[in-house]
Amino acid sequence: MLFEKKIRELRDENGILQRQLAALLEIDTPMFSKIERGDRRAKREQVIKLAEYFHQDEQSQGRFS
């Protein structure tokens, strides 16, 4: 599963708003929206934070280099 789809799926399953994850990543909501749509790549640090937040293995999130 692609990173952006996985993030959206986890966010929806857990009832979390984009703005909440944007705050976690210290970015604005439109920037997070672009990451979730696949219009922008997440930085490695952001991927790690999201993986930790959702208790996911970072490698299962997909490839982002």
KOLMAR-695662 format. One record per residue: x, y, z of N, C-alpha, C in turn; residue number from 1. Coordinates in Angstrom, 2 decimals. Each point is the difference from the previous one (the first is absolute). Example, Ala and Ser with C-alpha at 12.3 -4.5 7.8 and 13.67 -1.06 7.14 Angstrom:
2
<pt n_xx="13.19" n_yy="-5.69" n_zz="7.80" ca_xx="-0.89" ca_yy="1.19" ca_zz="0.00" c_xx="0.90" c_yy="1.20" c_zz="0.00" tiba="1"/>
<pt n_xx="-0.35" n_yy="1.05" n_zz="-0.72" ca_xx="0.82" ca_yy="1.19" ca_zz="0.06" c_xx="-0.77" c_yy="1.09" c_zz="0.73" tiba="2"/>
This chain:
65
<pt n_xx="0.85" n_yy="-1.18" n_zz="0.00" ca_xx="-0.85" ca_yy="1.18" ca_zz="0.00" c_xx="0.88" c_yy="1.23" c_zz="0.00" tiba="1"/>
<pt n_xx="-0.36" n_yy="0.98" n_zz="-0.77" ca_xx="0.76" ca_yy="1.24" ca_zz="-0.06" c_xx="-0.11" c_yy="0.76" c_zz="1.32" tiba="2"/>
<pt n_xx="1.05" n_yy="0.73" n_zz="0.29" ca_xx="0.08" ca_yy="0.77" ca_zz="1.25" c_xx="-1.23" c_yy="0.87" c_zz="0.20" tiba="3"/>
<pt n_xx="-0.34" n_yy="0.79" n_zz="-1.01" ca_xx="-1.12" ca_yy="0.94" ca_zz="0.17" c_xx="-1.32" c_yy="-0.72" c_zz="0.26" tiba="4"/>
<pt n_xx="-0.22" n_yy="-1.14" n_zz="-0.64" ca_xx="-1.23" ca_yy="-0.76" ca_zz="0.24" c_xx="-0.01" c_yy="-0.60" c_zz="1.40" tiba="5"/>
<pt n_xx="1.15" n_yy="-0.47" n_zz="0.43" ca_xx="0.11" ca_yy="-0.59" ca_zz="1.34" c_xx="-0.26" c_yy="1.04" c_zz="1.08" tiba="6"/>
<pt n_xx="0.56" n_yy="1.18" n_zz="-0.17" ca_xx="-0.21" ca_yy="1.07" ca_zz="0.98" c_xx="-1.47" c_yy="0.36" c_zz="0.06" tiba="7"/>
<pt n_xx="-0.63" n_yy="0.14" n_zz="-1.16" ca_xx="-1.43" ca_yy="0.34" ca_zz="-0.04" c_xx="-0.83" c_yy="-1.09" c_zz="0.68" tiba="8"/>
<pt n_xx="0.32" n_yy="-1.26" n_zz="-0.30" ca_xx="-0.72" ca_yy="-1.11" ca_zz="0.59" c_xx="0.14" c_yy="-0.01" c_zz="1.52" tiba="9"/>
<pt n_xx="1.22" n_yy="0.15" n_zz="0.49" ca_xx="0.23" ca_yy="0.02" ca_zz="1.45" c_xx="-0.68" c_yy="1.20" c_zz="0.66" tiba="10"/>
<pt n_xx="0.05" n_yy="1.13" n_zz="-0.68" ca_xx="-0.63" ca_yy="1.20" ca_zz="0.54" c_xx="-1.51" c_yy="-0.19" c_zz="0.11" tiba="11"/>
<pt n_xx="-0.61" n_yy="-0.54" n_zz="-1.05" ca_xx="-1.44" ca_yy="-0.23" ca_zz="0.00" c_xx="-0.40" c_yy="-1.04" c_zz="1.05" tiba="12"/>
<pt n_xx="0.75" n_yy="-1.10" n_zz="0.07" ca_xx="-0.30" ca_yy="-1.06" ca_zz="0.97" c_xx="0.04" c_yy="0.51" c_zz="1.44" tiba="13"/>
<pt n_xx="0.88" n_yy="0.95" n_zz="0.25" ca_xx="0.18" ca_yy="0.52" ca_zz="1.36" c_xx="-0.73" c_yy="1.30" c_zz="0.28" tiba="14"/>
<pt n_xx="-0.74" n_yy="0.49" n_zz="-1.00" ca_xx="-0.78" ca_yy="1.23" ca_zz="0.19" c_xx="0.86" c_yy="1.22" c_zz="0.27" tiba="15"/>
<pt n_xx="1.12" n_yy="0.09" n_zz="-0.68" ca_xx="0.94" ca_yy="1.09" ca_zz="0.21" c_xx="-0.12" c_yy="0.99" c_zz="-1.16" tiba="16"/>
<pt n_xx="-0.01" n_yy="1.26" n_zz="0.32" ca_xx="-0.10" ca_yy="1.05" ca_zz="-1.01" c_xx="1.36" c_yy="0.32" c_zz="-0.60" tiba="17"/>
<pt n_xx="-0.02" n_yy="0.49" n_zz="-1.23" ca_xx="1.26" ca_yy="0.41" ca_zz="-0.65" c_xx="0.71" c_yy="1.03" c_zz="0.85" tiba="18"/>
<pt n_xx="-0.73" n_yy="0.94" n_zz="0.56" ca_xx="0.63" ca_yy="1.07" ca_zz="0.77" c_xx="0.71" c_yy="-0.54" c_zz="1.25" tiba="19"/>
<pt n_xx="-0.50" n_yy="-1.11" n_zz="0.55" ca_xx="0.66" ca_yy="-0.59" ca_zz="1.16" c_xx="1.35" c_yy="-0.60" c_zz="-0.39" tiba="20"/>
<pt n_xx="0.04" n_yy="-0.70" n_zz="-1.12" ca_xx="1.27" ca_yy="-0.56" ca_zz="-0.44" c_xx="0.94" c_yy="1.08" c_zz="-0.50" tiba="21"/>
<pt n_xx="-0.55" n_yy="1.04" n_zz="-0.60" ca_xx="0.84" ca_yy="1.12" ca_zz="-0.43" c_xx="0.68" c_yy="0.63" c_zz="1.22" tiba="22"/>
<pt n_xx="-0.74" n_yy="0.15" n_zz="1.07" ca_xx="0.58" ca_yy="0.56" ca_zz="1.24" c_xx="1.09" c_yy="-0.91" c_zz="0.54" tiba="23"/>
<pt n_xx="-0.22" n_yy="-1.30" n_zz="-0.04" ca_xx="1.01" ca_yy="-0.96" ca_zz="0.44" c_xx="1.29" c_yy="0.17" c_zz="-0.80" tiba="24"/>
<pt n_xx="-0.14" n_yy="0.22" n_zz="-1.30" ca_xx="1.15" ca_yy="0.14" ca_zz="-0.88" c_xx="0.56" c_yy="1.41" c_zz="-0.05" tiba="25"/>
<pt n_xx="-0.70" n_yy="0.92" n_zz="0.68" ca_xx="0.39" ca_yy="1.42" ca_zz="0.03" c_xx="0.01" c_yy="0.61" c_zz="-1.40" tiba="26"/>
<pt n_xx="-1.06" n_yy="-0.32" n_zz="-0.76" ca_xx="-0.22" ca_yy="0.60" ca_zz="-1.32" c_xx="-1.43" c_yy="0.49" c_zz="-0.05" tiba="27"/>
<pt n_xx="-0.33" n_yy="0.79" n_zz="-1.02" ca_xx="-1.38" ca_yy="0.45" ca_zz="-0.10" c_xx="-0.87" c_yy="-1.07" c_zz="-0.66" tiba="28"/>
<pt n_xx="-1.30" n_yy="0.13" n_zz="0.18" ca_xx="-0.94" ca_yy="-0.99" ca_zz="-0.51" c_xx="0.06" c_yy="-0.15" c_zz="-1.52" tiba="29"/>
<pt n_xx="0.09" n_yy="1.10" n_zz="-0.77" ca_xx="0.10" ca_yy="-0.17" ca_zz="-1.46" c_xx="1.24" c_yy="-0.82" c_zz="-0.42" tiba="30"/>
<pt n_xx="1.09" n_yy="0.16" n_zz="0.71" ca_xx="1.21" ca_yy="-0.78" ca_zz="-0.30" c_xx="-0.25" c_yy="-1.48" c_zz="0.28" tiba="31"/>
<pt n_xx="-0.65" n_yy="-0.29" n_zz="1.12" ca_xx="-0.31" ca_yy="-1.39" ca_zz="0.31" c_xx="-0.93" c_yy="-0.59" c_zz="-1.05" tiba="32"/>
<pt n_xx="-0.96" n_yy="0.78" n_zz="-0.42" ca_xx="-0.94" ca_yy="-0.44" ca_zz="-1.03" c_xx="0.74" c_yy="-0.38" c_zz="-1.29" tiba="33"/>
<pt n_xx="1.00" n_yy="0.79" n_zz="-0.36" ca_xx="0.80" ca_yy="-0.31" ca_zz="-1.20" c_xx="0.76" c_yy="-1.31" c_zz="0.17" tiba="34"/>
<pt n_xx="0.52" n_yy="-0.23" n_zz="1.19" ca_xx="0.70" ca_yy="-1.26" ca_zz="0.28" c_xx="-0.98" c_yy="-1.17" c_zz="-0.12" tiba="35"/>
<pt n_xx="-1.17" n_yy="0.16" n_zz="0.58" ca_xx="-0.99" ca_yy="-1.07" ca_zz="-0.02" c_xx="-0.52" c_yy="-0.29" c_zz="-1.41" tiba="36"/>
<pt n_xx="-0.08" n_yy="1.01" n_zz="-0.83" ca_xx="-0.44" ca_yy="-0.18" ca_zz="-1.40" c_xx="1.12" c_yy="-0.51" c_zz="-0.90" tiba="37"/>
<pt n_xx="1.22" n_yy="0.06" n_zz="0.49" ca_xx="1.13" ca_yy="-0.45" ca_zz="-0.81" c_xx="0.58" c_yy="1.11" c_zz="-0.86" tiba="38"/>
<pt n_xx="-0.42" n_yy="1.24" n_zz="0.24" ca_xx="0.52" ca_yy="1.14" ca_zz="-0.75" c_xx="1.36" c_yy="0.46" c_zz="0.51" tiba="39"/>
<pt n_xx="0.33" n_yy="-0.42" n_zz="1.20" ca_xx="1.28" ca_yy="0.36" ca_zz="0.63" c_xx="0.49" c_yy="-1.18" c_zz="0.83" tiba="40"/>
<pt n_xx="1.29" n_yy="-0.21" n_zz="0.00" ca_xx="0.58" ca_yy="-1.10" ca_zz="0.78" c_xx="0.22" c_yy="0.43" c_zz="1.44" tiba="41"/>
<pt n_xx="-0.25" n_yy="-0.92" n_zz="0.89" ca_xx="0.27" ca_yy="0.25" ca_zz="1.42" c_xx="1.51" c_yy="-0.14" c_zz="0.23" tiba="42"/>
<pt n_xx="0.50" n_yy="0.82" n_zz="0.90" ca_xx="1.41" ca_yy="-0.13" ca_zz="0.39" c_xx="0.15" c_yy="-1.24" c_zz="0.86" tiba="43"/>
<pt n_xx="1.19" n_yy="-0.53" n_zz="0.03" ca_xx="0.26" ca_yy="-1.21" ca_zz="0.78" c_xx="-0.41" c_yy="0.16" c_zz="1.46" tiba="44"/>
<pt n_xx="0.29" n_yy="1.15" n_zz="0.60" ca_xx="-0.36" ca_yy="0.24" ca_zz="1.40" c_xx="-1.51" c_yy="-0.05" c_zz="0.17" tiba="45"/>
<pt n_xx="-0.73" n_yy="0.49" n_zz="-0.99" ca_xx="-1.46" ca_yy="-0.01" ca_zz="0.07" c_xx="-0.53" c_yy="-1.43" c_zz="-0.09" tiba="46"/>
<pt n_xx="0.61" n_yy="-0.79" n_zz="-0.86" ca_xx="-0.40" ca_yy="-1.40" ca_zz="-0.13" c_xx="0.21" c_yy="-0.73" c_zz="1.32" tiba="47"/>
<pt n_xx="1.13" n_yy="0.25" n_zz="0.62" ca_xx="0.30" ca_yy="-0.64" ca_zz="1.28" c_xx="-1.02" c_yy="0.40" c_zz="1.06" tiba="48"/>
<pt n_xx="-0.32" n_yy="1.30" n_zz="0.07" ca_xx="-0.98" ca_yy="0.47" ca_zz="0.98" c_xx="-1.37" c_yy="-0.66" c_zz="-0.23" tiba="49"/>
<pt n_xx="-0.40" n_yy="-0.09" n_zz="-1.27" ca_xx="-1.30" ca_yy="-0.61" ca_zz="-0.30" c_xx="0.01" c_yy="-1.49" c_zz="0.33" tiba="50"/>
<pt n_xx="1.08" n_yy="-0.67" n_zz="-0.32" ca_xx="0.11" ca_yy="-1.43" ca_zz="0.30" c_xx="-0.08" c_yy="-0.23" c_zz="1.51" tiba="51"/>
<pt n_xx="0.68" n_yy="0.82" n_zz="0.77" ca_xx="-0.05" ca_yy="-0.12" ca_zz="1.45" c_xx="-1.40" c_yy="0.31" c_zz="0.53" tiba="52"/>
<pt n_xx="-0.62" n_yy="1.04" n_zz="-0.54" ca_xx="-1.34" ca_yy="0.40" ca_zz="0.44" c_xx="-1.01" c_yy="-1.12" c_zz="-0.21" tiba="53"/>
<pt n_xx="0.07" n_yy="-0.64" n_zz="-1.17" ca_xx="-0.95" ca_yy="-1.06" ca_zz="-0.33" c_xx="0.51" c_yy="-1.39" c_zz="0.38" tiba="54"/>
<pt n_xx="1.14" n_yy="-0.05" n_zz="0.70" ca_xx="0.59" ca_yy="-1.28" ca_zz="0.42" c_xx="0.21" c_yy="-0.93" c_zz="-1.19" tiba="55"/>
<pt n_xx="0.55" n_yy="0.55" n_zz="-1.08" ca_xx="0.27" ca_yy="-0.74" ca_zz="-1.22" c_xx="1.51" c_yy="-0.13" c_zz="-0.19" tiba="56"/>
<pt n_xx="0.40" n_yy="-1.07" n_zz="-0.63" ca_xx="1.40" ca_yy="-0.15" ca_zz="-0.40" c_xx="0.24" c_yy="0.98" c_zz="-1.14" tiba="57"/>
<pt n_xx="1.02" n_yy="0.80" n_zz="0.14" ca_xx="0.32" ca_yy="1.03" ca_zz="-1.00" c_xx="0.13" c_yy="-0.61" c_zz="-1.40" tiba="58"/>
<pt n_xx="0.57" n_yy="-1.19" n_zz="-0.11" ca_xx="0.18" ca_yy="-0.64" ca_zz="-1.30" c_xx="-1.33" c_yy="-0.39" c_zz="-0.62" tiba="59"/>
<pt n_xx="-1.03" n_yy="-0.25" n_zz="0.81" ca_xx="-1.29" ca_yy="-0.39" ca_zz="-0.55" c_xx="-0.74" c_yy="1.18" c_zz="-0.62" tiba="60"/>
<pt n_xx="0.50" n_yy="1.19" n_zz="0.23" ca_xx="-0.65" ca_yy="1.18" ca_zz="-0.53" c_xx="0.25" c_yy="0.23" c_zz="-1.48" tiba="61"/>
<pt n_xx="0.97" n_yy="-0.68" n_zz="-0.58" ca_xx="0.28" ca_yy="0.17" ca_zz="-1.42" c_xx="1.37" c_yy="0.60" c_zz="-0.19" tiba="62"/>
<pt n_xx="0.31" n_yy="0.33" n_zz="-1.22" ca_xx="1.32" ca_yy="0.55" ca_zz="-0.34" c_xx="-0.14" c_yy="1.50" c_zz="-0.24" tiba="63"/>
<pt n_xx="0.85" n_yy="0.79" n_zz="0.61" ca_xx="-0.14" ca_yy="1.45" ca_zz="-0.10" c_xx="1.30" c_yy="0.72" c_zz="-0.30" tiba="64"/>
<pt n_xx="0.97" n_yy="-0.64" n_zz="-0.56" ca_xx="1.26" ca_yy="0.71" ca_zz="-0.24" c_xx="-0.06" c_yy="0.79" c_zz="-1.27" tiba="65"/>
